[in-house]
Amino acid sequence: MGLDFSRWQSSHFDGQRINSLDHVLEKQYGQFGFVINYLGSASNYLTRAMADNYVANGLQVVSVYEVTWREQNWDPKVVGNDVYIDNCLGYDNGVTDGINAYNNALNKVEQPADTAIYFAVDGNVSTNGGHMQHVTEYFCGIQDGMSQAATII
């Protein structure tokens, strides 16, 4: 079982709010084998120190890259809807996100090169066949972006 620590502010286990890794260890929630945290620039996103702390406490680390909106006037009501899928995915955004994810993993987290980076997409693509095309193009772009980033280094 794993735990998404980037969302710890709203995480609960056994009816108790989980406030930190120390809280999990204190309560001996030993069934957690891994933690999930996000790559990026926000203050609660994964850093090398956080990853080292997780590993030192016997947890594996899963890194995820996700962009929920690309404009300055972000509106949480549109995340996951048609506007998000049509404007935030696609090949070009995938290339950008592939490069950014690779660079964050390498430079900020010092993630080993032979480990996976997961990508998340918020939205229900099953309701519209055109949306799946955006997702497919997005992931093709991610692959190309990560390849480009790897050759630059």
N, C-alpha and C positions, 0 to 999 in steps of 0.2 A: 504494500500500500504506500502511496506517496502523498505528499502535501504540497500545495501551491503556496509557497511563502510570500510571493509577491502580493497575495491577497490576504495576508494574515489579519488585517484589520477587521475582516468580516468572517474569518474562519472560526469554526466551532468544532470541537470534538468531545464526545461524551458530555454534551451540554455546556461545555466551558469554552470561553473565548481563548484562542491561542494567540498570545502576544509576541512570542519570540521563540527562537530555537531553544534558549535556556528554559522557557516554559515547557516545551515539549520534553526536554530531557529531564526536568524536575518531576514531571508527572509520569515519567517512564513510559511514554508512548512508543515503546520499542518496536511496535509493528510497522512503523514507518521505515521503509528501506531507501527512499529517495525523496528529494525535494525538487520542485519545479520553480525556476525563477526566470525572469525575462532579461534578454539582452537589450541594452539601449542606454539612454542618458539620464533617465529619471533617477532620483536619489534612492529609491527603493529597488532599483534594478540590480542585477547580479554584478558583483565585483569579485576580484581575485580573493580579497580577504573573506568575503562571505563564502565563496566556494571552499576555501581552505578550512574554514570553521565547520562547514557541513561535513566535509571529508574527515576531519579530525574527530568528529562525533559519529563516525560510522555510516554516514549517509552518502548515497550517490547523488550526483547533480545532473539534472536535465535542464538544458538551456533552450529557451523558446524565443523566437523573434516574431513580433506582431506589430503592425501599424493599424490602429483603429480608425484614423482619420488623417487626411493630408492637408487640410486647410487650417488657417489660424482661427477661424470662427467655428470651432468644433462644437457640434451639438450632439449630446449623447443620445438623443431620440432617433438619430439617423444611423447609428452604428448597427450594422447587420441588415439594414433594409436595402432596397434596390439602388438607392443613390450611393450608398457605401460600396456595394459590389461593383457598380458600373464605373465609379470614379477612383476607387482605391486599389483596384486589382489591375489585371492586364499585364502584358509583357514588360513594358518599360518600367512600371513600378516594381515588378518582380526583380528586374536587373538591379535597380537601386537598392531594394531590400536585401538581395543576395550579397551585394558588396558591403552594405552597412552591417549586416549580421556577421559576416566573415571578419570584418575589421573589429567589431566589438568583441567577438569571441577571442580573437587573437591578441588584441592590444589592451583591452580593458580587463578581461577575465583570465587571459593567458590559458585559454582552453586548449587541451591537447589537439593537435591537428587531425588525429585519427578518430575523433569523437563526433557524434551527431549534433546538429543544430535542428531543432524542430521549428516549424512555422505554423502559426495559427491564423485562421481566417474567421472573423465574426460574421455569420450570416447564414441564412437558409438558402442554399443554391438549388435545392431540389424542386422548388416551386416554379422555376423558370429555366427552361433549357438554355437560354442565352447566357445565364449566369455561370453555368458550368464552363462555358467557353472562356469567360474571364478568369476563372480559377485555374483552368488548364494553362492558359497563356501566362498567368502569374507565376505558376510553378516552373514553367519552362524558362521564364525570365530569371527566377531565383537561381536555377541551375547555371545559367550562363553568367549571371552576376558573380556567383561564388567562384566560378572558374576564372573569370577576369580578375577578381581580387587575388586569387592564389597565384596568378602569373605575374602580378605587379610586385609581389613581395620578394 
